[in-house]
């Protein structure tokens, strides 16, 4: 995975963990923009899900 793609995936995972979910009280565009950047960099939803698991277990 390229550095830019990896960075985008890490950021998206961090944003989803911090701001995602039905109880989120923050602006959803922050999470959506991070997800969009990762997907535009060539990541898949599975890449982001795997990174979320990695971050939660770190």
Secondary structure by P-SEA (a helix, b strand, c coil): ccaaaaaaaaaaaaaaaacccccccccaaaaaaaaaaaaaacccaaaaaaaaaaaaac
